[in-house]
Amino acid sequence: MDQNPYERRFGFLLHDIARLMRKRFDARARTTRLTRAQWQVLAVLRVQEGVNQAALAEALDLEPITVGRLIDRMEEAGWVERRPDQADRRMHRLHITDRARPMMAQFETMAEELLDEAFHGLSARERDDLLDLLVRIRGNLTERGSRAA
């Protein structure tokens, strides 16, 4: 059987790995009450709590209207809350609620299990090297990296 001609093409491989990781994450997340999109919101808020919707939309690479609807549903469910910005009352900052915080531990466990599965057979050094290389590639492709070239 011939090898897939795209098997070692960087873009195809990266896309396929991301697709497979999403699929595996979705399988694990079926036991929770959150969608992958909602998990992504919580993941961003976990490291950038207090961002506004525009910054969240940019971080998730989604349209602001899509993020607004997502936040509406999550706020109704009691997982996130909008708080007025102290400097600009027209703006709201997004925060994880106390109700959602215990779910973050479950999220961390699922994420670690998925990474363990993805990195199976790689040494700690190989994992670190791979991540370092991917960070450099991302840097090369960002606006900052493009200007430096």
GIGI-V960857 format. One record per pair of residues at least 4 apart in sequence whose ideal C-beta (glycine too) atoms are under 8 Angstrom apart, sorted by sequence separation. I is the first residue (numbers start at 1). GAP is how many residues later the second one is. D is the distance in Angstrom with one decimal. If there is no record, write none. Layout:
<<I,GAP,D> <I,GAP,D>>
This chain:
<<3,4,5.4> <5,4,7.7> <9,4,6.2> <10,4,6.1> <11,4,6.2> <12,4,6.1> <13,4,6.3> <14,4,6.5> <15,4,6.3> <16,4,6.3> <17,4,6.2> <18,4,6.4> <19,4,6.4> <20,4,6.3> <21,4,6.1> <22,4,6.2> <23,4,6.7> <24,4,6.7> <25,4,5.9> <26,4,6.9> <34,4,4.1> <35,4,7.1> <36,4,6.4> <37,4,6.8> <38,4,6.6> <39,4,6.2> <40,4,6.5> <41,4,6.2> <42,4,6.1> <43,4,7.4> <44,4,5.6> <45,4,5.1> <51,4,4.2> <52,4,7.0> <53,4,6.1> <54,4,6.6> <55,4,6.3> <56,4,6.2> <62,4,4.6> <63,4,7.2> <64,4,6.2> <65,4,6.7> <66,4,6.4> <67,4,6.1> <68,4,6.4> <69,4,6.7> <70,4,6.3> <71,4,5.9> <72,4,6.4> <73,4,6.4> <75,4,7.5> <85,4,6.8> <96,4,5.0> <97,4,7.4> <100,4,6.9> <102,4,7.4> <103,4,6.2> <104,4,6.4> <105,4,6.6> <106,4,6.5> <107,4,6.2> <108,4,6.3> <109,4,6.4> <110,4,6.3> <111,4,6.4> <112,4,6.2> <113,4,6.5> <114,4,6.2> <115,4,5.8> <116,4,6.7> <122,4,4.1> <123,4,7.1> <124,4,6.4> <125,4,6.2> <126,4,6.2> <127,4,6.4> <128,4,6.1> <129,4,6.4> <130,4,6.4> <131,4,6.3> <132,4,6.5> <133,4,6.4> <134,4,6.3> <135,4,6.4> <136,4,6.5> <137,4,6.6> <138,4,6.5> <141,4,6.1> <142,4,6.9> <143,4,6.5> <144,4,6.6> <145,4,6.7> <7,5,7.9> <8,5,6.8> <29,5,6.7> <34,5,5.3> <51,5,5.3> <57,5,5.2> <62,5,5.3> <74,5,4.5> <75,5,5.6> <84,5,5.6> <85,5,7.8> <96,5,6.1> <122,5,5.2> <139,5,7.2> <140,5,4.6> <141,5,7.3> <6,6,4.1> <7,6,7.3> <29,6,7.6> <45,6,7.1> <57,6,6.6> <74,6,4.5> <75,6,6.1> <85,6,4.0> <139,6,4.5> <140,6,7.8> <6,7,7.7> <29,7,6.3> <32,7,7.9> <44,7,7.3> <48,7,7.2> <57,7,4.5> <60,7,6.5> <75,7,6.4> <84,7,7.7> <85,7,6.4> <138,7,7.9> <34,8,7.4> <48,8,7.8> <51,8,7.3> <62,8,7.8> <84,8,6.1> <85,8,5.4> <96,8,7.3> <119,8,5.2> <122,8,7.2> <57,9,7.4> <71,9,6.1> <83,9,6.3> <84,9,7.6> <140,9,7.2> <26,10,5.8> <29,10,6.4> <54,10,5.9> <57,10,4.2> <82,10,3.9> <83,10,5.1> <25,11,6.2> <45,11,7.5> <48,11,6.9> <53,11,6.2> <56,11,5.5> <71,11,7.1> <82,11,7.2> <83,11,7.9> <44,12,6.0> <82,12,6.2> <83,12,5.8> <81,13,7.5> <82,13,8.0> <22,14,6.6> <25,14,7.7> <53,14,5.4> <80,14,5.7> <81,14,5.3> <41,15,6.8> <44,15,4.9> <53,15,6.0> <56,15,7.7> <80,15,6.6> <44,16,6.4> <80,16,6.1> <81,16,5.5> <79,17,7.2> <80,17,6.3> <53,18,6.3> <79,18,5.9> <41,19,7.1> <78,19,5.7> <40,20,5.8> <79,20,6.4> <80,20,6.8> <78,21,4.7> <79,21,4.0> <78,22,7.5> <37,23,8.0> <71,23,6.6> <79,24,7.7> <41,26,7.8> <41,29,6.2> <41,30,7.2> <38,32,6.8> <37,33,5.9> <41,33,6.4> <52,33,7.1> <38,35,7.7> <45,35,6.8> <38,36,5.8> <42,37,7.1> <42,38,7.7> <56,38,6.2> <41,39,6.9> <52,39,5.4> <53,39,7.1> <52,40,6.6> <38,41,7.1> <52,41,6.0> <53,41,6.7> <51,42,6.9> <52,42,7.0> <50,43,4.6> <51,43,5.9> <33,44,7.7> <50,44,7.0> <34,45,7.5> <49,45,7.5> <50,45,6.4> <49,46,5.7> <49,47,6.2> <45,49,5.9> <45,50,7.1> <46,50,6.9> <45,51,5.1> <42,54,6.2> <42,58,6.3> <46,58,6.2> <42,61,7.3> <42,62,6.5> <43,64,7.0> <42,65,6.6> <39,68,6.0> <34,69,6.9> <32,71,6.8> <32,74,6.6> <29,81,6.6> <28,82,4.7> <25,85,6.8> <28,85,6.9> <25,86,7.8> <28,86,6.8> <25,89,5.8> <24,90,5.6> <21,93,6.3> <24,93,6.8> <21,97,6.4> <17,101,7.5>>
